Amino acid sequence: MSATKRVFVGAFAHETNTFHPVKTTAFRFGEASRRPLAGWEGAGIEVVPGVAAHPAGGGTVDGAACREAMNRVLDSLRAAMPVDAVFLRLHGAMYAEGVGPAETVFVGDVRELVGPNVPIACTFDLHGNIPARMGEFGDILVGLKTAPHTDGAETAELAGRILLDTLRGHVRPVSYVLPVPIILPGEKAMTTAEPFGSLVEEARRVEREGIAGRKEWILAATLFVGCAWTDSPDTGMAVMVTGDGSRAAARAAAVHLARAIWDARRDFTFGCETADLEEGVTRALDAPEPTVFLTDSGDNVTASAPGDLPIVLRHLVEREVVNAVVAGLNDRPAVEKCFEAGEGTMLRLAIGATIEKRHGPPLEAEAQVVRLVPKHRWAVVRVGGIEAVLAEGPTAFTDPSHFDACCIDPLRYKLVVVKEGYLFPGLTRIAPRYIMLLTPGAGDMRIERLHFTRRPRPAFPFDADAAFDPSLAPE
């Protein structure tokens, strides 16, 4: 590759929870990373950073706001042209009113802008809901392979390496996307459990060895779990394959992997210990382990739930549990009152249910302000024998460093409650044990309790007798 190649880098990503009670009407904007990907240093790549746009909220994205954000990213691309390639960081589960699958629509707009000959590389979260037409817009499509996620850097590196090989003329990437009519909460498709672990290993094997009867290389193969809390016509699992020079080979690999997923559809189950609220707390209190983490999965902020439900905190208070911490609970008004009152103050608080009001009232309680964390605008309060970290927005405690920030050692408590589904790797490394509580909310793991209006029909397990033959997918 003789001349320097200009690669535009942008971002447009969101995991939309359409069951969130509040619509998302604004975006956060910044500049995409200028840092070259691994393998790009000294390779004649000039990174041209564009706009990075992320919705500021968890609910269905307002259509006008979405279009405005898309245009801002596109304008930054337009200003950077001519470019030799485009690299986009996406999620795959953004859903906007009047727009639909916004990230797919966006990549289509990028394709229209740069024309047919400029390669477009995209990275995704495996919890994206991916329409088949994404394969028509993007050349290099690569998603995460792990859940819980541990391969973000490797995913970007793979996409970047394929793009570099494309610019050098070593490969001619072409992609194919095959939706699979299965809708599952992500916690039923964890790579640390079966059957998804083995299915992902088969995708890795296909990347290494190709597909029987085809000589073409398979450059990347991603199995999408989908986001069950995005009620859309594209919600569900999918297979995404990028092949070298052959759409037919990419399709053959996608058909093979889709059939393996479909054959395993009745085997998917939660990949971690689960329990209803009362049983889970009892189990944790009786556990021999010194600390048990409990995840409030129905109010999982990493699935774009509001994070303000006080259901678990109320249960612990009513049971007069001691030596427990709940982190963190989204309640801006309560945080403001705590900062006004100051550390050490006793005050009456109405905790939680400031956004999500469909699952009970706030917890009315006498609380002591234990500690204030101005950097994050967190307030640590004590209610009875329980400490709770209150925050001014949805807050996921996914790593020990988050507890360090508010001077809490989680392993000093018997119960530690966080607003997640499966426990994130940073906490899994230190947790003696964790239980996922099957709580209500916008992220309810019991998806049959949610009211879908746009989901694909038929789709397993809602339609138990649904039929699917991946070999009938379009050529």
Secondary structure as UniProt FT lines:
FT   STRAND          5..12
FT   TURN            18..19
FT   STRAND          27..31
FT   TURN            38..44
FT   STRAND          45..55
FT   HELIX           63..80
FT   STRAND          85..89
FT   STRAND          95..96
FT   TURN            97..99
FT   STRAND          100..101
FT   HELIX           102..114
FT   TURN            116..117
FT   STRAND          120..124
FT   TURN            126..127
FT   TURN            132..133
FT   HELIX           134..137
FT   STRAND          140..143
FT   HELIX           152..167
FT   TURN            168..169
FT   STRAND          173..180
FT   HELIX           186..188
FT   TURN            191..192
FT   TURN            194..195
FT   HELIX           196..209
FT   TURN            212..213
FT   STRAND          218..224
FT   TURN            228..229
FT   TURN            233..234
FT   STRAND          237..244
FT   HELIX           247..263
FT   HELIX           265..267
FT   STRAND          274..275
FT   HELIX           277..285
FT   STRAND          292..296
FT   HELIX           297..299
FT   HELIX           301..303
FT   HELIX           311..318
FT   TURN            319..320
FT   STRAND          322..330
FT   HELIX           332..341
FT   TURN            343..344
FT   STRAND          346..351
FT   TURN            358..359
FT   STRAND          363..373
FT   TURN            374..377
FT   STRAND          378..383
FT   STRAND          385..391
FT   HELIX           400..404
FT   TURN            405..407
FT   HELIX           410..412
FT   STRAND          415..418
FT   HELIX           425..428
FT   TURN            429..430
FT   STRAND          434..437
FT   TURN            442..443
FT   HELIX           447..449
FT   TURN            461..462
FT   TURN            464..465
FT   HELIX           470..472
//
